[in-house]
């Protein structure tokens, strides 16, 4: 059996390549079949969509596991439904969250739940991972969050976070001010081998926890964010009555058939 896979670049620009995501319609696939497709695709995440009444059920798979939330695969899914079905306002039901998307040509706005972060003292293992350039430390429900002293330190950070498999969380966000005055802050996002993603090119779901930090520091409720991965990505993030609005450009790259 073959299933059609659509590859999109999310949070891209004329300068940055963004984050590739796979989008598939769920045609009664089992969890094992979805995982197999995601593994073969090799994208950091593949989204599977199932129409239910006036919304779409959405599930996300990395090459190694199912996860609860993925921002860039959600905006890719919204772009796909707009392209194929002409839908401009879309409600997704994920495992634990209801997600809202608005599509305006190539740009997709995603409302994510706001997230609180807690200032903590990192344990000895996390201190080693963060390195000496970390000047502030927080945690969200699923993230370790390190604020680094400069953009240069952010770009030079090279600890092997991926090899860890016994930490309390599988995602590490590092953030700093940006060297480019056009952007309000920069970030990189890393995963352990449990997550199956070494470094995520652009991470929409990382914005609510670090936006809550930077909006207070910068005294701004509308920011332009640069994810300084090798591919690079750009997001506009602002506060919305329903949560945190993450907006970016999404482009179709190609589609192909994947053997299950």
N, C-alpha and C positions, 0 to 999 in steps of 0.2 A: 504494500500500500504506500502511496506517495501523498504528501501534503504540500500545499503551496506555501512558501515562506516569502515574506516581503521584508526587505532590509531597508531601514531608514537611518539617516544620520540625524540625531537629535541635538539641539542646542549648538548648531553649527553656525557659521557666518561666512563671509567672503574670505576671512583670514583663517578661521579655525575649522577643523574637520568634524568636531563634535563627537558624539558617542553612538556607535552603531547598535541598533536593536533589531531583533527579529519580531515580526508580528504574524501570527497564524490564527485562522478561525478554528475554533474548537468544534470538531465534527464528532463528538462523542469519544474523545481520546481519553485513555486512562492516564493516571499520574505517571506511570512508568513510561508510557509512550511519549508524553510531553517531555519528561526528563531526557529521554533518548534523543529527541529532536533537538532540544537545547544543547545537549552535549555535542552533537554533530554540527550544529550551527556555529558553535564556538564564540558567540557574542557574550558579552558580560551578562546580558539578560535577553530572554525571549518571552514575549507576552502571548497568551492564548485568550481569545475572545469568544464568549458565548452570549448570544442575544437572549435577554430575559425580559419580557414585557416592554417597558419603556426605558430600559437601561441595558448595560452589558456587564456580565460577570467577567472579571479579568484575573488571571493568575500569572505569576512570574517565576521563571526558572533560570538560574545560572547554569553553567555547564555541569555543576555537581549537586545542586540542591534547589528546592523551592523556597522562595522568600516571600514575605508579606507585602512588601511595597517596593516599587521601582519607578522613579520619576521619569527617566528618559524613555523607558519602554511604554509608559502611559501616554506621553505626548506623541510618541510614534504611533500608538494605537489610535489616538484621536485623529491624527493626520490621515491614517489609513481609512478610517470610517468616513471621513470627509471626502477623501478621494473617490472611494468606491460607492458610497451611499448618499453623499451630499449632506451628511449630518454636520451641523456646525456647533451645536451644544450637546454635550455627551455626559451622561452620568455613568460612572463605573463603580461596580461593587467588588472591592478586593476582599481579602480574607478578613480584615478587621476594620477597614475604612471605606467610606464612600468618597469618591474622587470626582471632581467636576472639571470639565475641559471646555473651553471656547476656542474655536478655530477661526482665524482670520487670514485667509490666503495661506502663506507658508508658516505663519506664526501661530503657536498654540500656547494658550494660557492654562495652567494647571493649578487648581486650588488644593493645597495639601494641609493636613491638620497641623496646627501650631504645636510646637514641642518645647517643653521646659528643659532647661539644662541646670545641672547642679555643680557648683564649684566644689572641688574636692582636692585632697592631697594624694597624688599618684603613689601607688606602691612602688617597691624597688624595681620590679620587672618593668612596669610602665615608664618609670623614670629613665631606665636604660634605653627603652624604645624611643622615647621622645627626644632624648639627647639634651645637651647643655643649652641649646638655643631656645628651648621652650620657656616662655615667661609667664604663662597662665594655663590652667588646666581645668577642664570641666568634663562631665559625663552626661549623656542623655540615656534613654532606656536602652539603646542599642549601639551607641557610639562612645569611644574614647575621643576627646577633643583637645588638641594641643594648639595653643596660640604661640607662634614663633616670633622671634624678635625682628625678622626682616624677610622680605621677599627672597633675598639671596639665600638665606637659611632654608626657606621653603623649597627652593629649587635644588639645593645641594643635599637635602635629607635623603639618605639611601639605606636605612636600616631594613633588614629582611623581616618585615612584619608577617609576610605570607606564611612563613614556616611554623608559626605558632598554631597550636591546636588545642590549647588548654586554658585559654583566657576566658574571662567572663563575658566578653563581647568579641565579635568578629569584624568590626569596622572601626577604622581609625581615620578621623578627619584632622588634617593639619591646615592651619589657616594663618594668614598674615595680611598686612597692608599690601597694596599693589604698587609696583614700581612705575606703572603707567597711570597718569592722573585721570585717564578716561574711565578707569575702573575703581570701584570703592574698596573692594577687598579681593583677595585671591585665596584659593584652596587647592588641596589635593586630597584624594580619598583612597584608602588602602583596605584590603581585605585579607583575612587569613585563608589558609587552604580549606577550612571548613566552608567558607563562603564560595570559594572557587574563583575568586577575582583578585589578582595581585594588586593592580592599580586601576581604578575605574576612570575612564577618560573624562566623563562629565557626569555629575551626580545631582540630579534634581532633588532627590529625597534628603540630601544632606543640608539643603538650604534652611528649612525651618529651625533646626537647632542652632546653626551658626548665625542666622539672621537675627535671632533673639539676642545674641551677643553683640554683633556689629551695629545693629540699629541703635542700641544704647550708647555704644562708644562713639559712633559717628553722629548721633542725634538725627538720623535720617530714617524715613519709613519707605523709601523707594531708592533702590541701589542697583548698580550694574556690577555683575560679579564675573570674574575671570577664573576658570578652572585651568590651572597651569600644568596639565598633563602633556604628554608628547603630542597628542592630537589637538588638544586645546578646545575650550568651549566657552560660550558666553550666555549668561542668563540675566534677565531683569527680574528682580525680586522685590515685592512690596507687600505691605500688610493689606488684607482684605477682611471684610466683616465675617467671612466664612472660614478664614484661616490665612495661610501664606500663599500668595500668588507668584508662581514661578513661570516665566514666559520666555520662550525661545523659538528659534527657527528650526523647522523640520523639513528634510528633503528626502524624497524617495531615491534610493540608490539602484536597486535591482530587485527582481523576484526570481525565484527558482523553485524547483521541486525537491523535497527532501524525502528520502526513503525512511520509513518508520522501522 
